[in-house]
């Protein structure tokens, strides 16, 4: 009996690894087959002229409460904020028109409504990798990022959460209104702090962004994962521009599912928050407005 359990466990692990390899190969072939690696000098020059240092993902500061039983209270309400930046490390293209980059993202959960206002959790996510952009008539048509990433909460002993993984991200703008982003990852190294994290983080995520008009953006993020039931998450975001000349938006975010933070990655949450966001317009919609 014990032999059958162990054999079944390893069989499931092998199938998971095989699935990731198949998805990775299919995504690479899907991306590279139609567009190839060839790039003109003009396209390389255009990429070099893009800002070397930018924000990385939406940077926001929001507050809200749980929609689960219990309603609004100091125990169920908090402040959540996220910051991120990326830096192109050199202005000389590598083979195939690729550029090295360094990125960093940080997400914090602040129990500001509790006595002494403690920070409950902060997750740190540095990464280094290569980026390949495809350009047509001075517009980015495709983007591919390959990176080594680390994510942890900076704590020790039983509260420590950390993992390392390789990631591959592909983004594709479609027309003037839509942009899609997909990301897959493969964990590497020691997962002893959170051995079943992939049962809640899964192995991929997808995002669809819609620009309703010049001042309004709608984002949908889905990160599928399964452990006897759906253990991923869905995140819905709505952004309204509030400053004519600045990149500032009123921001409403709904999060439902698991793994919103690392410390409670295996616990479900259902939160609605509102605040301010600085949108990563380059990553979503190339805009000089």
C-alpha positions as CSV (number, residue, x, y, z in Angstrom):
1,X,0.0,0.0,0.0
2,X,2.8,2.4,0.9
3,X,4.5,1.5,-2.3
4,X,1.4,2.4,-4.3
5,X,1.0,5.7,-2.5
6,X,4.6,6.7,-3.2
7,X,4.4,5.5,-6.8
8,X,1.2,7.5,-7.3
9,X,2.8,10.6,-5.7
10,X,5.9,10.5,-8.0
11,X,3.7,9.8,-11.0
12,X,1.7,13.0,-10.3
13,X,5.0,15.0,-9.9
14,X,6.3,13.6,-13.1
15,X,3.1,14.5,-15.0
16,X,3.3,18.1,-13.5
17,X,6.8,18.5,-14.7
18,X,6.0,17.1,-18.1
19,X,3.0,19.4,-18.4
20,X,5.2,22.4,-17.6
21,X,7.8,21.3,-20.2
22,X,5.1,20.8,-22.8
23,X,3.5,24.2,-22.1
24,X,6.9,25.9,-22.2
25,X,7.9,24.4,-25.5
26,X,4.5,25.1,-27.0
27,X,4.6,28.7,-25.9
28,X,8.2,29.2,-27.2
29,X,7.2,27.7,-30.6
30,X,4.0,29.7,-30.7
31,X,5.8,33.0,-30.1
32,X,8.9,32.5,-32.1
33,X,7.6,30.6,-35.2
34,X,5.7,33.4,-36.8
35,X,7.9,36.4,-35.8
36,X,11.4,35.0,-35.6
37,X,14.5,36.6,-34.1
38,X,15.6,38.8,-37.0
39,X,15.5,42.5,-36.3
40,X,16.6,45.6,-38.2
41,X,19.1,48.2,-37.0
42,X,16.2,50.7,-36.9
43,X,14.2,48.4,-34.6
44,X,17.3,48.0,-32.3
45,X,17.8,51.8,-32.3
46,X,14.1,52.3,-31.3
47,X,14.4,49.9,-28.4
48,X,17.6,51.6,-27.2
49,X,15.8,55.0,-27.2
50,X,13.1,53.6,-24.8
51,X,13.6,54.6,-21.1
52,X,16.2,52.3,-19.5
53,X,14.6,52.7,-16.1
54,X,10.8,52.4,-15.6
55,X,8.2,51.2,-13.1
56,X,7.6,47.5,-13.3
57,X,3.9,46.6,-13.2
58,X,1.2,48.8,-11.6
59,X,2.4,50.6,-8.4
60,X,-0.5,51.1,-6.1
61,X,-1.6,52.1,-2.6
62,X,-5.0,50.8,-1.7
63,X,-7.1,50.0,1.4
64,X,-10.2,47.9,2.0
65,X,-11.8,45.0,3.8
66,X,-12.8,41.4,3.5
67,X,-16.1,40.5,1.8
68,X,-16.3,37.3,3.8
69,X,-18.3,36.8,7.0
70,X,-17.4,39.3,9.6
71,X,-17.5,42.5,7.5
72,X,-15.5,45.6,8.2
73,X,-13.3,45.5,11.3
74,X,-9.7,46.1,12.3
75,X,-9.1,42.4,11.9
76,X,-10.4,42.1,8.4
77,X,-9.3,45.4,6.9
78,X,-5.9,46.6,5.9
79,X,-3.7,48.6,3.5
80,X,-2.0,46.9,0.6
81,X,0.6,48.5,-1.5
82,X,2.9,47.3,-4.3
83,X,6.0,48.9,-5.9
84,X,8.2,47.8,-8.7
85,X,10.9,48.9,-11.1
86,X,13.1,47.5,-13.9
87,X,16.4,48.6,-15.3
88,X,17.9,47.7,-18.7
89,X,21.4,46.8,-17.7
90,X,23.2,47.7,-21.0
91,X,22.4,49.6,-24.1
92,X,24.2,47.2,-26.5
93,X,22.1,44.4,-27.8
94,X,23.1,40.8,-27.2
95,X,22.7,38.2,-29.9
96,X,19.2,38.0,-31.4
97,X,18.5,41.6,-30.3
98,X,18.1,40.7,-26.6
99,X,18.8,43.0,-23.7
100,X,19.6,42.0,-20.0
101,X,17.4,43.5,-17.4
102,X,17.1,43.7,-13.6
103,X,13.7,43.9,-11.9
104,X,12.3,44.2,-8.4
105,X,8.8,44.1,-7.0
106,X,7.6,44.4,-3.5
107,X,4.1,43.8,-2.0
108,X,3.2,44.8,1.5
109,X,0.2,44.2,3.8
110,X,-0.2,46.8,6.5
111,X,-2.7,46.3,9.4
112,X,-3.1,50.1,9.8
113,X,-6.5,49.8,11.6
114,X,-5.0,47.8,14.4
115,X,-3.3,49.2,17.5
116,X,0.3,50.2,16.7
117,X,-0.4,49.7,13.0
118,X,1.9,46.7,12.4
119,X,3.0,45.4,9.0
120,X,1.6,41.9,8.7
121,X,3.6,40.7,5.7
122,X,6.0,42.0,3.0
123,X,6.9,39.9,0.0
124,X,10.2,40.6,-1.9
125,X,10.6,39.6,-5.6
126,X,13.9,40.4,-7.3
127,X,14.7,39.0,-10.7
128,X,17.3,39.2,-13.5
129,X,17.0,38.0,-17.0
130,X,16.8,38.8,-20.7
131,X,14.1,40.7,-22.7
132,X,13.3,40.5,-26.4
133,X,11.0,43.0,-28.0
134,X,9.7,42.9,-31.5
135,X,9.0,46.2,-33.3
136,X,7.0,47.2,-36.4
137,X,6.8,50.7,-37.6
138,X,8.0,52.0,-34.2
139,X,5.4,50.1,-32.3
140,X,6.1,47.1,-30.0
141,X,4.2,44.1,-31.4
142,X,5.5,41.4,-29.0
143,X,7.6,41.0,-25.9
144,X,9.3,38.0,-24.3
145,X,11.0,38.0,-20.9
146,X,13.0,35.1,-19.5
147,X,14.1,35.5,-15.9
148,X,15.4,33.9,-12.8
149,X,13.3,35.0,-9.9
150,X,13.4,34.8,-6.1
151,X,10.4,35.5,-3.8
152,X,10.4,35.5,0.0
153,X,9.0,37.3,3.0
154,X,12.3,37.9,4.7
155,X,11.3,36.0,7.9
156,X,12.8,32.9,9.5
157,X,11.9,29.6,11.2
158,X,8.2,28.7,11.0
159,X,7.2,32.0,9.4
160,X,9.7,31.7,6.6
161,X,8.3,31.5,3.0
162,X,10.6,31.5,0.0
163,X,11.1,29.9,-3.4
164,X,13.2,30.3,-6.6
165,X,11.9,29.8,-10.1
166,X,12.6,30.4,-13.8
167,X,9.9,32.3,-15.6
168,X,8.9,33.0,-19.2
169,X,6.6,35.9,-19.9
170,X,5.0,36.8,-23.2
171,X,2.9,39.9,-23.9
172,X,0.9,40.8,-27.0
173,X,-1.0,44.0,-27.8
174,X,-4.0,43.5,-30.0
175,X,-5.3,46.6,-31.7
176,X,-5.7,49.8,-29.8
177,X,-7.9,48.4,-27.0
178,X,-6.5,45.0,-25.9
179,X,-3.3,43.6,-24.5
180,X,-2.7,40.0,-23.3
181,X,0.1,38.7,-21.0
182,X,0.9,35.1,-20.1
183,X,3.5,33.8,-17.7
184,X,4.7,30.3,-16.9
185,X,7.2,29.3,-14.2
186,X,9.2,26.3,-13.1
187,X,10.3,26.1,-9.4
188,X,13.9,25.2,-8.7
189,X,15.9,24.5,-5.5
190,X,14.6,24.1,-1.9
191,X,10.9,24.4,-1.3
192,X,11.0,23.2,2.3
193,X,9.5,26.4,3.7
194,X,6.4,25.9,1.5
195,X,6.5,22.5,0.0
196,X,3.1,22.6,-1.6
197,X,3.2,26.2,-2.8
198,X,2.6,25.2,-6.4
199,X,-0.7,23.7,-5.3
200,X,-1.8,27.3,-4.6
201,X,0.4,29.3,-7.0
202,X,0.1,26.9,-9.9
203,X,2.5,27.1,-12.8
204,X,1.1,29.9,-14.9
205,X,-1.0,33.1,-15.0
206,X,-2.8,35.1,-17.7
207,X,-3.8,38.8,-17.9
208,X,-6.2,40.6,-20.2
209,X,-6.2,44.4,-20.2
210,X,-8.8,46.5,-21.9
211,X,-8.6,50.2,-22.6
212,X,-12.2,51.4,-22.6
213,X,-11.2,54.9,-23.4
214,X,-8.2,57.3,-22.8
215,X,-8.9,57.5,-19.1
216,X,-10.3,54.0,-18.2
217,X,-8.5,50.6,-17.9
218,X,-10.0,47.2,-17.0
219,X,-7.6,44.4,-16.0
220,X,-8.4,40.7,-15.4
221,X,-5.8,38.4,-13.8
222,X,-6.3,34.7,-13.5
223,X,-3.8,32.3,-11.8
224,X,-5.1,28.8,-12.0
225,X,-4.2,26.2,-9.4
226,X,-5.8,23.0,-8.1
227,X,-5.6,20.9,-4.9
228,X,-8.8,18.8,-4.9
229,X,-10.6,22.1,-5.8
230,X,-9.7,25.4,-7.4
231,X,-7.0,27.0,-5.3
232,X,-5.8,29.7,-7.6
233,X,-7.1,33.3,-7.7
234,X,-8.9,35.9,-9.9
235,X,-8.1,39.6,-9.6
236,X,-10.2,42.3,-11.2
237,X,-9.0,45.9,-11.4
238,X,-10.6,49.1,-12.6
239,X,-8.6,52.3,-13.1
240,X,-9.9,55.8,-13.7
241,X,-7.5,58.6,-14.6
242,X,-7.7,61.5,-12.2
243,X,-4.9,63.7,-13.4
244,X,-4.8,65.1,-16.9
245,X,-1.0,65.4,-17.2
246,X,0.2,62.7,-14.7
247,X,0.1,58.9,-14.6
248,X,-2.3,58.8,-11.6
249,X,-5.5,56.7,-11.5
250,X,-8.3,56.0,-9.0
251,X,-8.0,52.3,-8.5
252,X,-10.5,49.6,-7.4
253,X,-9.2,46.1,-6.9
254,X,-11.0,42.9,-6.1
255,X,-9.1,39.8,-5.1
256,X,-10.6,36.4,-4.6
257,X,-8.8,33.1,-4.0
258,X,-5.5,31.9,-2.5
259,X,-1.9,33.0,-2.3
260,X,-2.4,36.8,-2.1
261,X,0.6,36.8,0.2
262,X,3.3,34.2,1.0
263,X,2.7,33.8,4.7
264,X,-0.9,32.7,4.2
265,X,-0.5,31.3,0.7
266,X,-2.7,28.2,1.5
267,X,-5.6,30.3,2.9
268,X,-8.4,31.9,0.9
269,X,-9.2,35.6,1.0
270,X,-11.9,37.7,-0.6
271,X,-10.9,41.4,-0.5
272,X,-12.2,44.6,-2.1
273,X,-9.9,47.6,-1.9
274,X,-9.7,51.2,-3.3
275,X,-6.9,53.7,-3.7
276,X,-4.4,55.2,-6.1
277,X,-2.3,53.5,-8.8
278,X,0.5,54.6,-11.0
279,X,-0.1,52.4,-14.1
280,X,2.7,50.7,-16.1
281,X,1.4,52.0,-19.4
282,X,4.4,50.8,-21.3
283,X,3.7,47.2,-20.3
284,X,-0.1,47.5,-20.9
285,X,-0.5,50.1,-23.7
286,X,2.3,52.1,-25.3
287,X,1.1,55.6,-24.7
288,X,2.6,59.0,-24.7
289,X,-0.6,60.8,-23.6
